[in-house]
Amino acid sequence: MRWLTLYARSRRAPASLAAVLISAVAVGALARIGDGGPMDPRLSTLALAAGATALSAGLGGQDLALDRTAAIHWLPRRAAHVLLCGVLIGAVLLAVQMPIGGSAVASSTSSSSAAFVVRNSAGLMGLVAIGAAWCGGPYAWIPPFAWLAVSFVVPSTTDGVTQVLTWMLLPPGTTAGTWTALVLAVVGTTVYAVGGPRR
C-alpha cells in the first residue's frame, strides 16, 4: 500500500482531486440558479473537462526516466490510472447533480444525465491520455481543451463531421457521440498505457 501512496503523491493527486471537487461543486451551484431544471449539457461538459484537465497533471511523473527504468509493469498501471480518473470525474459530477426526490421525472433525468456523464468522462480521459502520449504530461490538457473550444463554436447540424466535432454536447444515446467517445477512450488509454507520456 505504501507504493500507492507514493505514486499518488508523485502524480499530484491531492491538488488534482481538490480541483475536480471545486469544478463539480461550482457547476452544481450554477445549475441550481434559475428554474432548477435539468443541467445544461454545456455546464456538465465544462465541469468534466475541468476535472480531466486537473487530473492530466498526474499522467506524467516527476522524473520520466526514473518511471521508465523502474522494475514494475507500467502498462496495467497506466491503463488503470486513466480508467480510474474517468470514473472519478464522472462520479464526482453525478454526486453533485443528483436530483432530489424520487419522482419518475427525476429518475429519468438522473439516468439520462448518468449516460451523458459516463460517455463524456470516458471520451475526455481518452483525449487527455492522447495528449500525454503526444505532448507530454504537462501539456496533456491541450487536446480536450481544444476539442471543447471547437464544439462550443461549431453550429449544431445533423451531418456526421459536425456530430463528431460536437460529440461532447450531443444528447446521450446519439450514435456519433457514443462512438466518438468510445474510440477516443480506447485509443487514448491504449496509446498511453503502451508508450507512457512523451519525454
Helices and strands as residue ranges (DSSP letters): H 2-10, H 13-31, H 41-56, G 57-59, H 64-69, H 74-96, H 104-135, G 137-139, H 142-153, H 160-165, G 167-169, H 175-195
